Amino acid sequence: MRNIHKLSFLTVGTLAFMLSACTPNHTLPPGEYERTETHVNKYGTKTETKTNTNVYYDEYGNKRAVQEVEKTTDPKGLMNKSTSKSTTTY
């Protein structure tokens, strides 16, 4: 029974951390932020994700954020690199 409580605590803690990582725009101070993540899977496909976030206050004093995400996928040995872009306003 004691292990179940530890597991539940770890699960809740991990979930809280993951949720805060998904929505960092609400806690960031105003400014521009950039993050780049690169991953290569076991088949050699390289995926690079660039995230640019601009946090600001609008004319009514509300905190706003614009997040631009560019994801590039490049399979190993093939000439079919693809890029997708998206913009989200919070």
N, CA, C and O atoms as CSV, one atom per row, in Angstrom:
chain,resi,resn,atom,element,x,y,z
A,1,MET,N,N,0.815,-1.187,0.000
A,1,MET,CA,C,0.000,0.000,0.000
A,1,MET,C,C,0.864,1.259,0.000
A,1,MET,O,O,0.516,2.259,-0.627
A,2,ARG,N,N,1.972,1.200,0.696
A,2,ARG,CA,C,2.863,2.338,0.791
A,2,ARG,C,C,3.444,2.685,-0.582
A,2,ARG,O,O,3.595,3.863,-0.907
A,3,ASN,N,N,3.772,1.671,-1.393
A,3,ASN,CA,C,4.322,1.903,-2.728
A,3,ASN,C,C,3.305,2.555,-3.652
A,3,ASN,O,O,3.676,3.337,-4.528
A,4,ILE,N,N,2.031,2.244,-3.467
A,4,ILE,CA,C,0.988,2.851,-4.297
A,4,ILE,C,C,0.925,4.348,-4.043
A,4,ILE,O,O,0.748,5.124,-4.981
A,5,HIS,N,N,1.066,4.766,-2.789
A,5,HIS,CA,C,1.044,6.188,-2.466
A,5,HIS,C,C,2.244,6.904,-3.074
A,5,HIS,O,O,2.113,8.020,-3.575
A,6,LYS,N,N,3.415,6.265,-3.033
A,6,LYS,CA,C,4.604,6.857,-3.641
A,6,LYS,C,C,4.428,6.980,-5.145
A,6,LYS,O,O,4.786,7.997,-5.739
A,7,LEU,N,N,3.876,5.943,-5.756
A,7,LEU,CA,C,3.651,5.964,-7.192
A,7,LEU,C,C,2.645,7.045,-7.561
A,7,LEU,O,O,2.840,7.757,-8.546
A,8,SER,N,N,1.579,7.176,-6.790
A,8,SER,CA,C,0.573,8.212,-7.048
A,8,SER,C,C,1.185,9.593,-6.921
A,8,SER,O,O,0.916,10.468,-7.745
A,9,PHE,N,N,2.005,9.801,-5.903
A,9,PHE,CA,C,2.662,11.083,-5.707
A,9,PHE,C,C,3.576,11.411,-6.879
A,9,PHE,O,O,3.576,12.539,-7.371
A,10,LEU,N,N,4.360,10.427,-7.331
A,10,LEU,CA,C,5.242,10.639,-8.473
A,10,LEU,C,C,4.452,10.923,-9.743
A,10,LEU,O,O,4.847,11.770,-10.544
A,11,THR,N,N,3.349,10.225,-9.928
A,11,THR,CA,C,2.521,10.437,-11.109
A,11,THR,C,C,1.945,11.842,-11.121
A,11,THR,O,O,1.975,12.516,-12.151
A,12,VAL,N,N,1.424,12.290,-9.995
A,12,VAL,CA,C,0.857,13.640,-9.907
A,12,VAL,C,C,1.946,14.683,-10.123
A,12,VAL,O,O,1.725,15.670,-10.825
A,13,GLY,N,N,3.109,14.479,-9.534
A,13,GLY,CA,C,4.216,15.413,-9.714
A,13,GLY,C,C,4.675,15.482,-11.154
A,13,GLY,O,O,4.929,16.569,-11.674
A,14,THR,N,N,4.784,14.342,-11.801
A,14,THR,CA,C,5.189,14.299,-13.202
A,14,THR,C,C,4.151,14.962,-14.082
A,14,THR,O,O,4.506,15.710,-14.993
A,15,LEU,N,N,2.886,14.707,-13.832
A,15,LEU,CA,C,1.815,15.313,-14.610
A,15,LEU,C,C,1.827,16.829,-14.457
A,15,LEU,O,O,1.665,17.547,-15.443
A,16,ALA,N,N,2.015,17.322,-13.248
A,16,ALA,CA,C,2.070,18.764,-13.016
A,16,ALA,C,C,3.246,19.378,-13.757
A,16,ALA,O,O,3.117,20.459,-14.332
A,17,PHE,N,N,4.388,18.706,-13.753
A,17,PHE,CA,C,5.555,19.204,-14.478
A,17,PHE,C,C,5.302,19.235,-15.973
A,17,PHE,O,O,5.650,20.208,-16.643
A,18,MET,N,N,4.699,18.178,-16.504
A,18,MET,CA,C,4.443,18.107,-17.941
A,18,MET,C,C,3.447,19.177,-18.367
A,18,MET,O,O,3.625,19.798,-19.414
A,19,LEU,N,N,2.415,19.402,-17.587
A,19,LEU,CA,C,1.437,20.425,-17.939
A,19,LEU,C,C,2.055,21.810,-17.907
A,19,LEU,O,O,1.740,22.647,-18.754
A,20,SER,N,N,2.925,22.064,-16.952
A,20,SER,CA,C,3.573,23.372,-16.904
A,20,SER,C,C,4.527,23.544,-18.074
A,20,SER,O,O,4.732,24.667,-18.534
A,21,ALA,N,N,5.117,22.459,-18.567
A,21,ALA,CA,C,6.011,22.547,-19.718
A,21,ALA,C,C,5.239,22.801,-21.001
A,21,ALA,O,O,5.774,23.394,-21.937
A,22,CYS,N,N,3.996,22.361,-21.056
A,22,CYS,CA,C,3.185,22.553,-22.255
A,22,CYS,C,C,2.663,23.969,-22.375
A,22,CYS,O,O,2.417,24.435,-23.488
A,23,THR,N,N,2.487,24.663,-21.275
A,23,THR,CA,C,1.917,26.001,-21.309
A,23,THR,C,C,2.803,26.988,-20.554
A,23,THR,O,O,2.375,27.549,-19.545
A,24,PRO,N,N,4.030,27.208,-21.026
A,24,PRO,CA,C,4.928,28.107,-20.312
A,24,PRO,C,C,4.600,29.575,-20.528
A,24,PRO,O,O,5.116,30.428,-19.805
A,25,ASN,N,N,3.764,29.891,-21.497
A,25,ASN,CA,C,3.509,31.273,-21.870
A,25,ASN,C,C,2.841,32.075,-20.761
A,25,ASN,O,O,2.997,33.295,-20.704
A,26,HIS,N,N,2.106,31.414,-19.886
A,26,HIS,CA,C,1.384,32.125,-18.839
A,26,HIS,C,C,2.291,32.543,-17.694
A,26,HIS,O,O,1.934,33.434,-16.923
A,27,THR,N,N,3.435,31.931,-17.568
A,27,THR,CA,C,4.326,32.252,-16.461
A,27,THR,C,C,5.562,33.023,-16.897
A,27,THR,O,O,6.303,33.513,-16.045
A,28,LEU,N,N,5.806,33.146,-18.184
A,28,LEU,CA,C,6.979,33.859,-18.670
A,28,LEU,C,C,6.781,35.368,-18.565
A,28,LEU,O,O,5.681,35.864,-18.811
A,29,PRO,N,N,7.829,36.102,-18.203
A,29,PRO,CA,C,7.724,37.556,-18.245
A,29,PRO,C,C,7.744,38.026,-19.702
A,29,PRO,O,O,8.173,37.277,-20.580
A,30,PRO,N,N,7.290,39.251,-19.975
A,30,PRO,CA,C,7.292,39.744,-21.357
A,30,PRO,C,C,8.688,39.668,-21.976
A,30,PRO,O,O,9.693,39.918,-21.310
A,31,GLY,N,N,8.726,39.321,-23.250
A,31,GLY,CA,C,9.985,39.204,-23.976
A,31,GLY,C,C,9.871,38.171,-25.071
A,31,GLY,O,O,8.807,37.590,-25.286
A,32,GLU,N,N,10.982,37.942,-25.768
A,32,GLU,CA,C,11.018,36.947,-26.835
A,32,GLU,C,C,11.871,35.772,-26.386
A,32,GLU,O,O,12.937,35.949,-25.794
A,33,TYR,N,N,11.387,34.572,-26.675
A,33,TYR,CA,C,12.060,33.348,-26.254
A,33,TYR,C,C,12.189,32.419,-27.453
A,33,TYR,O,O,11.297,32.348,-28.298
A,34,GLU,N,N,13.311,31.709,-27.517
A,34,GLU,CA,C,13.560,30.780,-28.619
A,34,GLU,C,C,14.063,29.462,-28.049
A,34,GLU,O,O,14.892,29.438,-27.139
A,35,ARG,N,N,13.544,28.356,-28.606
A,35,ARG,CA,C,13.966,27.025,-28.166
A,35,ARG,C,C,14.097,26.140,-29.395
A,35,ARG,O,O,13.244,26.181,-30.282
A,36,THR,N,N,15.151,25.344,-29.459
A,36,THR,CA,C,15.356,24.397,-30.550
A,36,THR,C,C,15.573,23.013,-29.953
A,36,THR,O,O,16.394,22.829,-29.054
A,37,GLU,N,N,14.820,22.043,-30.470
A,37,GLU,CA,C,14.957,20.656,-30.030
A,37,GLU,C,C,15.257,19.800,-31.250
A,37,GLU,O,O,14.624,19.958,-32.294
A,38,THR,N,N,16.224,18.891,-31.120
A,38,THR,CA,C,16.591,17.992,-32.208
A,38,THR,C,C,16.517,16.560,-31.704
A,38,THR,O,O,16.946,16.247,-30.593
A,39,HIS,N,N,15.959,15.695,-32.551
A,39,HIS,CA,C,15.803,14.288,-32.188
A,39,HIS,C,C,16.074,13.438,-33.427
A,39,HIS,O,O,15.621,13.772,-34.522
A,40,VAL,N,N,16.808,12.346,-33.257
A,40,VAL,CA,C,17.040,11.381,-34.332
A,40,VAL,C,C,16.507,10.040,-33.843
A,40,VAL,O,O,16.919,9.544,-32.795
A,41,ASN,N,N,15.575,9.449,-34.620
A,41,ASN,CA,C,15.012,8.163,-34.195
A,41,ASN,C,C,15.911,7.011,-34.637
A,41,ASN,O,O,16.945,7.235,-35.267
A,42,LYS,N,N,15.527,5.800,-34.315
A,42,LYS,CA,C,16.373,4.635,-34.595
A,42,LYS,C,C,16.532,4.369,-36.086
A,42,LYS,O,O,17.429,3.623,-36.478
A,43,TYR,N,N,15.686,4.957,-36.929
A,43,TYR,CA,C,15.793,4.781,-38.379
A,43,TYR,C,C,16.623,5.877,-39.036
A,43,TYR,O,O,16.802,5.868,-40.254
A,44,GLY,N,N,17.131,6.822,-38.248
A,44,GLY,CA,C,17.968,7.883,-38.772
A,44,GLY,C,C,17.206,9.113,-39.220
A,44,GLY,O,O,17.798,10.019,-39.807
A,45,THR,N,N,15.915,9.171,-38.961
A,45,THR,CA,C,15.127,10.347,-39.323
A,45,THR,C,C,15.368,11.438,-38.291
A,45,THR,O,O,15.134,11.252,-37.097
A,46,LYS,N,N,15.845,12.583,-38.780
A,46,LYS,CA,C,16.137,13.713,-37.905
A,46,LYS,C,C,14.929,14.650,-37.881
A,46,LYS,O,O,14.411,15.036,-38.929
A,47,THR,N,N,14.491,15.006,-36.686
A,47,THR,CA,C,13.389,15.946,-36.512
A,47,THR,C,C,13.897,17.117,-35.688
A,47,THR,O,O,14.421,16.939,-34.588
A,48,GLU,N,N,13.736,18.320,-36.233
A,48,GLU,CA,C,14.152,19.529,-35.532
A,48,GLU,C,C,12.937,20.427,-35.358
A,48,GLU,O,O,12.229,20.721,-36.321
A,49,THR,N,N,12.702,20.859,-34.129
A,49,THR,CA,C,11.574,21.733,-33.829
A,49,THR,C,C,12.111,23.034,-33.250
A,49,THR,O,O,12.796,23.035,-32.227
A,50,LYS,N,N,11.790,24.147,-33.920
A,50,LYS,CA,C,12.176,25.477,-33.449
A,50,LYS,C,C,10.913,26.183,-32.971
A,50,LYS,O,O,9.926,26.273,-33.702
A,51,THR,N,N,10.953,26.679,-31.746
A,51,THR,CA,C,9.807,27.374,-31.170
A,51,THR,C,C,10.226,28.785,-30.782
A,51,THR,O,O,11.161,28.969,-30.003
A,52,ASN,N,N,9.534,29.777,-31.323
A,52,ASN,CA,C,9.743,31.174,-30.963
A,52,ASN,C,C,8.487,31.665,-30.265
A,52,ASN,O,O,7.383,31.516,-30.790
A,53,THR,N,N,8.648,32.247,-29.090
A,53,THR,CA,C,7.516,32.744,-28.317
A,53,THR,C,C,7.738,34.211,-27.996
A,53,THR,O,O,8.797,34.592,-27.498
A,54,ASN,N,N,6.731,35.038,-28.283
A,54,ASN,CA,C,6.766,36.457,-27.961
A,54,ASN,C,C,5.660,36.726,-26.947
A,54,ASN,O,O,4.476,36.607,-27.264
A,55,VAL,N,N,6.049,37.088,-25.730
A,55,VAL,CA,C,5.095,37.368,-24.656
A,55,VAL,C,C,5.035,38.881,-24.471
A,55,VAL,O,O,6.066,39.549,-24.401
A,56,TYR,N,N,3.804,39.418,-24.392
A,56,TYR,CA,C,3.626,40.862,-24.260
A,56,TYR,C,C,2.295,41.151,-23.572
A,56,TYR,O,O,1.475,40.254,-23.377
A,57,TYR,N,N,2.096,42.412,-23.211
A,57,TYR,CA,C,0.812,42.861,-22.669
A,57,TYR,C,C,0.094,43.658,-23.746
A,57,TYR,O,O,0.692,44.524,-24.385
A,58,ASP,N,N,-1.194,43.368,-23.950
A,58,ASP,CA,C,-1.960,44.110,-24.951
A,58,ASP,C,C,-2.409,45.458,-24.377
A,58,ASP,O,O,-2.084,45.796,-23.239
A,59,GLU,N,N,-3.162,46.221,-25.180
A,59,GLU,CA,C,-3.571,47.570,-24.770
A,59,GLU,C,C,-4.511,47.578,-23.562
A,59,GLU,O,O,-4.720,48.627,-22.951
A,60,TYR,N,N,-5.081,46.417,-23.211
A,60,TYR,CA,C,-5.972,46.314,-22.059
A,60,TYR,C,C,-5.270,45.763,-20.818
A,60,TYR,O,O,-5.906,45.567,-19.782
A,61,GLY,N,N,-3.974,45.515,-20.917
A,61,GLY,CA,C,-3.212,45.000,-19.789
A,61,GLY,C,C,-3.235,43.491,-19.643
A,61,GLY,O,O,-2.757,42.960,-18.640
A,62,ASN,N,N,-3.783,42.790,-20.628
A,62,ASN,CA,C,-3.821,41.324,-20.595
A,62,ASN,C,C,-2.524,40.751,-21.144
A,62,ASN,O,O,-1.996,41.232,-22.147
A,63,LYS,N,N,-2.018,39.725,-20.482
A,63,LYS,CA,C,-0.806,39.071,-20.975
A,63,LYS,C,C,-1.168,38.224,-22.185
A,63,LYS,O,O,-2.102,37.425,-22.132
A,64,ARG,N,N,-0.436,38.398,-23.265
A,64,ARG,CA,C,-0.682,37.670,-24.511
A,64,ARG,C,C,0.631,37.020,-24.946
A,64,ARG,O,O,1.714,37.438,-24.537
A,65,ALA,N,N,0.510,35.995,-25.778
A,65,ALA,CA,C,1.698,35.322,-26.311
A,65,ALA,C,C,1.406,34.839,-27.721
A,65,ALA,O,O,0.317,34.347,-28.014
A,66,VAL,N,N,2.393,34.988,-28.583
A,66,VAL,CA,C,2.325,34.446,-29.936
A,66,VAL,C,C,3.445,33.426,-30.038
A,66,VAL,O,O,4.611,33.742,-29.799
A,67,GLN,N,N,3.081,32.196,-30.396
A,67,GLN,CA,C,4.062,31.121,-30.484
A,67,GLN,C,C,4.125,30.616,-31.923
A,67,GLN,O,O,3.121,30.181,-32.487
A,68,GLU,N,N,5.321,30.683,-32.503
A,68,GLU,CA,C,5.556,30.173,-33.852
A,68,GLU,C,C,6.393,28.907,-33.745
A,68,GLU,O,O,7.443,28.898,-33.102
A,69,VAL,N,N,5.921,27.836,-34.381
A,69,VAL,CA,C,6.617,26.548,-34.332
A,69,VAL,C,C,6.940,26.123,-35.757
A,69,VAL,O,O,6.065,26.085,-36.622
A,70,GLU,N,N,8.208,25.805,-35.987
A,70,GLU,CA,C,8.658,25.292,-37.286
A,70,GLU,C,C,9.250,23.909,-37.056
A,70,GLU,O,O,10.216,23.758,-36.307
A,71,LYS,N,N,8.669,22.898,-37.702
A,71,LYS,CA,C,9.116,21.515,-37.524
A,71,LYS,C,C,9.652,20.994,-38.851
A,71,LYS,O,O,8.949,21.005,-39.862
A,72,THR,N,N,10.902,20.539,-38.841
A,72,THR,CA,C,11.550,20.004,-40.034
A,72,THR,C,C,11.858,18.530,-39.809
A,72,THR,O,O,12.458,18.154,-38.802
A,73,THR,N,N,11.438,17.699,-40.762
A,73,THR,CA,C,11.695,16.264,-40.710
A,73,THR,C,C,12.557,15.894,-41.906
A,73,THR,O,O,12.222,16.220,-43.044
A,74,ASP,N,N,13.674,15.210,-41.645
A,74,ASP,CA,C,14.615,14.848,-42.701
A,74,ASP,C,C,14.964,13.363,-42.575
A,74,ASP,O,O,15.833,12.999,-41.783
A,75,PRO,N,N,14.289,12.494,-43.356
A,75,PRO,CA,C,14.618,11.069,-43.328
A,75,PRO,C,C,16.050,10.818,-43.815
A,75,PRO,O,O,16.528,11.490,-44.729
A,76,LYS,N,N,16.717,9.862,-43.206
A,76,LYS,CA,C,18.102,9.546,-43.543
A,76,LYS,C,C,18.218,9.064,-44.992
A,76,LYS,O,O,17.480,8.181,-45.428
A,77,GLY,N,N,19.155,9.659,-45.723
A,77,GLY,CA,C,19.496,9.201,-47.067
A,77,GLY,C,C,18.508,9.549,-48.155
A,77,GLY,O,O,18.752,9.217,-49.315
A,78,LEU,N,N,17.427,10.188,-47.846
A,78,LEU,CA,C,16.440,10.524,-48.863
A,78,LEU,C,C,16.403,12.031,-49.079
A,78,LEU,O,O,16.740,12.804,-48.182
A,79,MET,N,N,15.996,12.437,-50.259
A,79,MET,CA,C,15.923,13.861,-50.582
A,79,MET,C,C,14.496,14.366,-50.404
A,79,MET,O,O,13.978,15.054,-51.284
A,80,ASN,N,N,13.858,14.046,-49.301
A,80,ASN,CA,C,12.478,14.471,-49.097
A,80,ASN,C,C,12.286,15.157,-47.749
A,80,ASN,O,O,11.398,14.796,-46.976
A,81,LYS,N,N,13.123,16.142,-47.481
A,81,LYS,CA,C,13.012,16.938,-46.267
A,81,LYS,C,C,11.703,17.728,-46.317
A,81,LYS,O,O,11.366,18.306,-47.351
A,82,SER,N,N,10.973,17.754,-45.214
A,82,SER,CA,C,9.721,18.512,-45.181
A,82,SER,C,C,9.705,19.440,-43.966
A,82,SER,O,O,10.250,19.120,-42.910
A,83,THR,N,N,9.064,20.595,-44.145
A,83,THR,CA,C,8.970,21.587,-43.083
A,83,THR,C,C,7.528,22.043,-42.949
A,83,THR,O,O,6.852,22.297,-43.946
A,84,SER,N,N,7.063,22.145,-41.719
A,84,SER,CA,C,5.728,22.691,-41.466
A,84,SER,C,C,5.862,23.829,-40.460
A,84,SER,O,O,6.723,23.799,-39.580
A,85,LYS,N,N,4.992,24.835,-40.603
A,85,LYS,CA,C,5.010,25.993,-39.712
A,85,LYS,C,C,3.612,26.227,-39.174
A,85,LYS,O,O,2.621,26.037,-39.879
A,86,SER,N,N,3.541,26.642,-37.917
A,86,SER,CA,C,2.250,26.992,-37.329
A,86,SER,C,C,2.438,28.163,-36.369
A,86,SER,O,O,3.501,28.338,-35.773
A,87,THR,N,N,1.384,28.956,-36.238
A,87,THR,CA,C,1.392,30.094,-35.326
A,87,THR,C,C,0.161,30.002,-34.438
A,87,THR,O,O,-0.950,29.794,-34.927
A,88,THR,N,N,0.357,30.156,-33.139
A,88,THR,CA,C,-0.736,30.106,-32.177
A,88,THR,C,C,-0.675,31.355,-31.310
A,88,THR,O,O,0.397,31.752,-30.854
A,89,THR,N,N,-1.834,31.972,-31.085
A,89,THR,CA,C,-1.922,33.136,-30.208
A,89,THR,C,C,-2.671,32.743,-28.950
A,89,THR,O,O,-3.752,32.158,-29.018
A,90,TYR,N,N,-2.095,33.066,-27.805
A,90,TYR,CA,C,-2.717,32.757,-26.516
A,90,TYR,C,C,-3.224,34.027,-25.887
A,90,TYR,O,O,-3.785,33.992,-24.792
